[in-house]
Amino acid sequence: MATATAGATVVARKAKKPRLTFKQEIQTIRNLPRIQRTIVAMKVGGVALVAIGLEGIVTANYLLPVVFIPLGIFVSMLPIKVRIDRCLACAAPLGRDQAICPLCGAPQA
């Protein structure tokens, strides 16, 4: 994507997404609405259910993988998304399709 204008070359570069610090990640989870906290807990729970199923394979208890692996995959892949109009890191109001908070610079995923 280079263009030549009056002998000068301009190159467009992709901006890097700002990375959150550990404290910002924890604050983001604390600022989530109750529904989204439940969704995060379900996703983590789905991973735990798959781990229980894998443990059943290792211990030769084959009822555990039959029950827990499909259940864990189902829970982890539920397509749930709740739209809020606040920044997840600092709770500042956001525009309709704003992907990065103008105050703290945190990406909204």
C-alpha positions in Angstrom: 0.0 0.0 0.0 2.6 2.6 -1.0 1.7 5.7 -3.0 4.0 8.1 -4.6 3.1 11.8 -4.2 5.5 14.4 -5.5 8.5 12.1 -5.0 7.6 11.0 -1.5 6.6 7.5 -0.6 4.0 6.9 2.1 3.6 3.4 3.6 0.5 2.5 5.6 1.3 0.4 8.6 -1.1 -1.6 10.8 -1.3 -0.3 14.3 -0.6 -2.7 17.1 -3.3 -3.4 19.6 -2.4 -2.2 23.1 -1.9 -5.1 25.5 -3.6 -5.1 28.9 -1.5 -5.5 32.1 -2.4 -8.1 34.7 -4.2 -5.5 36.9 -6.2 -4.2 33.9 -7.2 -7.8 33.1 -8.4 -8.4 36.7 -10.2 -5.0 36.7 -11.8 -5.9 33.4 -13.3 -9.1 34.9 -14.5 -7.1 37.9 -16.2 -4.6 35.7 -18.1 -7.2 33.7 -21.8 -7.3 34.2 -23.1 -10.3 36.1 -24.3 -12.0 32.9 -20.9 -11.7 31.3 -19.1 -13.0 34.5 -21.4 -16.0 34.3 -20.5 -16.5 30.7 -16.7 -16.4 31.5 -17.3 -18.9 34.3 -19.2 -21.2 31.9 -16.3 -21.1 29.4 -13.8 -21.9 32.2 -16.1 -24.6 33.5 -16.3 -26.1 30.0 -12.5 -26.5 29.9 -12.7 -28.2 33.4 -15.3 -30.6 32.1 -13.1 -31.6 29.2 -10.2 -32.1 31.6 -12.4 -34.4 33.7 -13.3 -36.4 30.6 -9.6 -36.7 29.6 -8.8 -37.9 33.2 -11.4 -40.6 32.6 -9.5 -41.8 29.5 -6.2 -41.9 31.5 -7.8 -43.9 34.4 -9.7 -46.2 32.1 -13.1 -45.1 33.5 -14.8 -44.8 30.1 -18.1 -43.4 31.3 -16.4 -40.1 32.2 -15.2 -39.2 28.7 -18.5 -40.2 27.2 -20.3 -37.8 29.4 -17.9 -34.9 30.2 -16.0 -34.3 26.9 -19.2 -33.6 24.8 -20.7 -31.6 27.7 -17.5 -29.5 28.1 -17.3 -28.8 24.4 -20.9 -27.8 24.3 -20.6 -25.5 27.3 -17.3 -23.9 25.9 -18.7 -23.3 22.5 -22.0 -21.7 23.4 -22.3 -18.6 21.2 -23.3 -16.2 23.9 -22.4 -12.5 23.6 -23.9 -9.6 25.6 -23.4 -6.1 24.2 -22.8 -3.4 26.7 -22.1 0.3 26.0 -19.3 0.7 28.6 -15.6 0.0 28.5 -14.7 -3.2 30.2 -11.5 -1.8 31.7 -12.6 1.6 33.0 -16.4 1.6 32.6 -16.3 4.8 30.4 -19.2 5.1 28.0 -18.5 3.9 24.4 -20.0 4.7 21.0 -22.1 2.0 19.2 -19.3 0.3 17.2 -16.3 1.6 19.1 -13.6 -1.1 19.4 -11.0 0.8 21.5 -11.8 2.9 24.6 -10.9 6.6 24.0 -9.9 7.1 27.7 -7.8 4.1 28.6 -7.1 2.6 25.2 -8.3 -0.9 26.2 -9.6 -3.1 23.3 -13.2 -4.2 23.6 -13.5 -7.9 22.7 
